[in-house]
């Protein structure tokens, strides 16, 4: 299996995560090529069994370069992909000290939903998604981020193996909702 890991790291956090993902997958014998999106032509990315897209957030959305890259991206329908984003760690309200709920976070952190919307409109199939929190604009990454990336890499290996394939075409078969779904911790595996 080959994986193309395409990131839009601005301050190096996404590049650190990509390097750790590559290291984790290498222990399982999986080849991962890591590229910044500025070094890849969206209309003709290298062939792979799976594409992992990674973007930092800006104002709760993927950064502009990643949004433009995904809109221009040309991959065949049925191509499998995963998302691993960096998002600002939630902070308590300054007045009340209360941490935001998952619903409140989902309203403001729309990085992965917006990326999924663009990719699924092109007919791509989501295998897994997750996020790594950063403490500030330039980092640092959350504690035990390496373990989180390792768990994501394990889910990728399982998710890719579990996606039903059509014997005639080799493409992923779809359920009534367009994908297979399994719950795995805080991340969705489809």
HELIX and SHEET records of a PDB file:
HELIX    1   1 UNK A   13  UNK A   26  1                                  14    
HELIX    2   2 UNK A   37  UNK A   39  5                                   3    
HELIX    3   3 UNK A   42  UNK A   44  5                                   3    
HELIX    4   4 UNK A   64  UNK A   72  1                                   9    
HELIX    5   5 UNK A  102  UNK A  108  1                                   7    
HELIX    6   6 UNK A  111  UNK A  121  1                                  11    
HELIX    7   7 UNK A  145  UNK A  162  1                                  18    
SHEET    1   A 5 UNK A  31  UNK A  36  0                                        
SHEET    2   A 5 UNK A   2  UNK A   7  1                                        
SHEET    3   A 5 UNK A  50  UNK A  54  1                                        
SHEET    4   A 5 UNK A  80  UNK A  88  1                                        
SHEET    5   A 5 UNK A 125  UNK A 134  1                                        
SHEET    1   B 2 UNK A  57  UNK A  58  0                                        
SHEET    2   B 2 UNK A  61  UNK A  62 -1                                        
SHEET    1   C 2 UNK A 182  UNK A 184  0                                        
SHEET    2   C 2 UNK A 187  UNK A 189 -1                                        
END                                                                             
